[in-house]
Every structure is written in C-alpha cells, then in structure tokens.
C-alpha cells in the first residue's frame, strides 16, 4: 500500500515536469535555424506556395499559439501528425517504442548482470581480477562508443556474419531473430555501463565487508554465503541500484547513436531525424515519451529503495 | 565457495542468453536478402538509401533522393533511357505539335489499370498531371504549362504558355512529374504521403513498412507488363550512417546503395561492383551579381578574379581523387548544355586574379559573407575555395548549414551574397529555370536578370530539337563568361552493388538507376 501511495504521489508530481520539459523543448526547437516549410516545399516553388504550406501547417501562428494548440491536443490524447509524412505521431511513436525499450531493457539487464558479477568477483578475488576490472572500466569509459559499434559491425557482422549489420526484427515476428538483431547494439550500448556498474559494485561490496557489523557476524560464525547474500549484497545494492537507474537513463541518450549506427527504428533515431527535419510534433511527442520513461525509471528506483532499505520505508 | 557458486549461476544465465542469440544465428544466417530465383524473377531486392522520402506523393517527393520510393509504385507517361532519350512508358506515341514547343500530345496504351483497379485513361492522366502542376513542388519546371486536357479516350494534349522543350523529359521517371496518380489518390491527397495510388509494377505493402525506416513493395497483379516485375519483393531500407550502410551491403544484408568517393576502395575491396558517372557539380554561386549586399560582386572583373584564383585541379584531386573532374561550367558531358571548350575557361592564375581585383578597385581584396552546406562534400569544396581566395585578399565569413531545411532557408533569405552549391546534372531547360532566368530560386535568390541571356534561352527553348544543344551551349558559355558562379568540379555519382546477384543497375548523367524496370536478378 505504501508503495502504491508512493507511485501515485510520484506520478502526480511529475505532471509539472512534463509540462516544463515540453515547453522548454518547444522553445529550443524553435531557436534552431531552419524551417520545416522550406524543407517540405524544396527548391522549386513560388513564394505563394511556400507561404501556403506555412499557413497549412500552422507555422504562421505565434509560437505561444502553436504551443497552446499542441498542448490542447495532448490533453485530448492527440499528439498531432508529422509535418513530413503526415502520419499520426502517436502511431509513429508506438511503432518505435518497442525497439527502444528492447534495446534499453536488454542493455540494462546485460549491464546489470555483467557489471554486478564482475564487481563481485573483483571484490572477492582481488589481485589480477581487480586490475582487470579497473582496466575494463577505463576502457569502457575511454573507448568511443561510436567507434566500438563500427568495430563490432566489421567483426561480428561483416567478417563472421553471425549477426545482422543493421535493422530490427519485432519479437512477435521471430523471437530468435529479435535476439539476434539486438546482440551487437546491446554490446555497444552496454560497454561503458558495465564498467561503471562493476566499479561501483566492487567499491560498495568492499566498503560493506569492511563494516563492523560484518566483522561481528564473521566472528559469530555466520557462513560467508549467508553474509554475502543476506547482508553485504543487500547493503551494497542501494548505491548500485542508484547507479543502475542513472545508467538506464543514460542508455536512453546513448540509444540515439546506437539506433543510428545500427539503423534501428527506435525513438532515438526518430528524434535525431525529426530534429534535422525540424519536425516539431514528432520531436515534442518523442521528448514526451522519453520524459515519461525517465519518470518511470526514477519511480522504479525509488520503489527498489523502498524494498531494499528499511530506513527509506520508515521515512 | 559461495562466490564461485554465484559466478556459476551468472555464467549459466549469460550462456543461456548468448545461446539464444547464437542459435538464432545458426537458424537464420543469410536470410537478410534471399538470392535471386530462377524463371526471371528474383526473391527480395534490398536497397539502401540515406534518408526517408519527403513524401510518397510523386508531386511532393524530392527529385533525385526520393525517386526509388516513388518509381516502384507509379508508372510514368514516358521512360527515360540511360542515354537520356525518352522511350515508351504508359504512352506509346508522343511529340510536339507544330513548331515552337508549346503544344505536346501523347497517346496512351489501351486497357491500362491502376493498382486499385480503376481504369487508366486520358481523363485520369490529365487529372493527375493537372494535380501535379498545381500542387507539385517543382512548379518552376511546370510553370510554362497552361493546361492539360484529354482530347480522346487515350490522347492527352499539353498546352504551354511559353516554349517548353523538355516536356518528354518532364514526363519520365527521372523528373517524376509524369507519375500518374489514380483518381482515388487525387480524392485523398493527405493519404498519398504514406500510401501508393499508382499504376507501377509494385504496390507499397503498408503492413510491412515502417515510415522512416524501411519500405516494402510487392508486385502489382494488375500491371500491364509483367515481364518488368523482376522481384517478389523490394525493400528500401533507410540507413543514415554511410559506414553502416556500406557494411550492410558488404555483408549481403542489402544489395545496392549509392556511395561517395571515399567509400569506393572499401566497396571494391569488399567484392562489390561499382558503377559511376558524373552527376553532380559543386562550387560557389556568386548569387548577388547586382551587388545588393556585396558591392564588389557586381563588377564582372571581380567575379572573374574569383574564378582565376581557384586551383580546381588540386581541389578535385584532394576531395574526390579520380572520381571527379575540374570544370568551370554547370553542365555535364552528355547533356545538351555541355560546352566542351569551356571546361577550363579560367585556368588557375592568382596573379591575373590580383590584377583584375586591382583594376576593379580592390587591390587589397574585400570581405564576403557566404553560406555553405555541410553534406555531400559541398562544405569541403567551399572551404578549399575560401582558403585559395585568401591568397588574393578575399576574406570569407562562412556559415555552414547542416540540414536541407537550414540550407533552403538560408539560400532564399537573401542574406548571403555567395552560396556554396551542389547541383545534380540536368538538361538545360530545367537548369535555366533554376539558375539563369529572373525567378527567385534557391540557386538564383536575387533573381538576377540579364536580358541578353533571357533572349538566348527563349530562342533555345523554342528551337527544333536538333538546334537546341548548340543554342544552350552558347548560353552556358555566356554565363561562364559573365562569371555568375565559381564552378569547381563535377563529381561522379556512384553505386555499389552485389554484382553476383544484380544486373541492370546503370548510372548515367541526369539519370538514376531504374529500380522499377531495369534492376533485375542476374
């Protein structure tokens, strides 16, 4: 019940955030040089035709009026239509959402599992493994993700031909092909996240193992397994979950380049394309979806805190 | 012990995930594009383009970048051959009526149908052409057309208010205006952006199309010539990143794509076939010839000095190696306006350039505001020109736009006296409408007017076909003499493709590989 109340409170308090983000996006997009009407009409039209398109798209209205019209539409469940394809923005976004979600969820799962595993191993074994994790962390943060993605394509797709170079197969069409189409993008997306989580996990586990209550438990004869699973992991999990939440949100941003390099029809590539074209309704809709995702991720992190840390529950 | 156990469990979990992915690999390797089948019809043809179409409505699609998307589903009145000559399409007979190139008539095949089952007759074709000329984006090319009327069940007459010598070209698959749209499409223009309403060899499979990502086409069962349908399925995949796109073709996931000069070696080393032909010229447009913003540009000597100050050979070699050719003009070999003797009209001579500037009253040079485009290598050419102009004291304040929308807004804003340009080769009539006649366009934003040039172009447009090349070449020599621009190079347009699977992918000036009719399984 407490968790339910927390969820409702958080969702209600996110409404002003959504409004602010959408307004800010609208202002920023309007400041970017370029003109969607010009892009649509091209280079061979008369001034009258160009003006007609501006009027037809509502681009001749003052910016506050344009934003108000969009906002009213959103409150009625209508995100408008793409200025270019004419397709309903909601349909475009709903088509693309599963791609980004697949990528980000898979990226988070892989980063979480590998990062925690490497962090634990490094903390418990020390020595070479610790140095290896340090090196991996350094590499993960230093290697440009864009370059790494191209190397993965050259090796995994072109040379070995194990995975497709580009594209995405919906899970419903073919689950095995869906997994195959995600492998290279997820690896390139997860590299730096694994490094960050591994380092954070190792530091937290070492820190927890060094605390007095662990020493007392060891002195009282508790098994290592019990100490690790019931106490160390649980205590170390709170900061790791925090990092995981941050990583998940950062993967949303990283998905823009991964989707572009691997030509995946997700929200990231859509936003990038819409920004270049100045397709305001699509940009607004995509930012709204991404903001909602961020809000949900933060909510999940808070709920995880609630579950993991009794002090948070008490508060 | 406990950590070892934990490690084992994690390893098992990861192994399971990896196994799922690898089993998928084992099950489906090679399924990205199926090989061409026998019997003259291949399986799936997958081609890659760098951007999504502006629209699937032929009237609102971009000529050049969107042709493949449109040509597959919309047949055109005529067909352009790689040689540039028109051939039969939906029409079997065509020609100008009388002299002066103002009346044009064509006769359609009988028994034609749109993919939606509606009869394709003269009335439907006239309605489609009228829609395009009134609502299309290439209004400058159709502005001379006063009316399109059916004169019989299968005959259509085009009446022009001024001579239009390029109507056959306009009605082909290259310039798109002759793409015939069904009455159902014309009744719902908003739907034409995302659906197909044509009579082409294929129809858009909307269920397997994701706007902006990939477009799937299936054979049109009502097509009039089934021998033209070479594939069971055609997929156009949008891949914005050129490296990923080329890797996809190399890996066999796609079959063909346009490439740039710096991808040539990678494509060849990857076993791909490459065809190319000059199809784009690049340089700097000295648009403010009247000196509205930049007073020096109204002096012919200054404009000529800017031409003499550019080492075109060096720039061409540096940017496109052997995939281009230095030139001073804005036409291509094989096109009617190409004047062979004017390819090197302004040999590199910085001393002469300085003298001309001094004669014009600018011995120390001057400053100039310029815009360029950060794509297709246009910015590279512009930057090289800017560096060379520094030698004669001309300092350029350069702004680089990174999207087509930004460029179009800048080019038509009349804020920049000079503009970097890239322009696909076109025959002289449409070229003159964009560049040389006093209409405000992205390539002539200040609507520069030259009565002598206008008379030359008018006479050329009204002349008989045999006379047109020499007249247009005279006009080209004239604008080069007047130094309206600093053309630097013509660049090859190149296509990389799987030569073991495809045939018929041809490149030619002012022509695009004909995906709908010619690209077939080997």
Interface residues (C-beta under 8 A of the other chain):
Chain A: X33 X34 X35 X36 X38 X39 X40 X41 X42 X43 X44 X45 X46 X47 X49 X82 X84 X85 X86 X87 X92 X95 X96 X110 X113 X114 X117 X120 X121 X124 X125 X150 X153 X154 X157 X158 X161 X162 X163 X164 X165 X166 X167 X174 X176 X177 X179 X180 X182 X183 X223 X224 X225 X228 X229 X260 X261 X262 X263 X265 X269 X270 X272 X273 X276 X277 X278
Chain B: X1 X2 X3 X5 X6 X7 X10 X13 X14 X17 X20 X21 X22 X23 X24 X25 X27 X28 X29 X31 X32 X52 X54 X55 X60 X62 X137 X138 X139 X140 X141 X190 X193 X194 X210 X211 X212 X213 X214 X237 X238 X239 X240 X241 X243 X244 X245 X247 X248 X250 X251 X252 X253 X270 X401 X402 X403 X404 X405 X406 X408 X409 X410 X411 X412 X433 X434 X440 X441 X442 X443
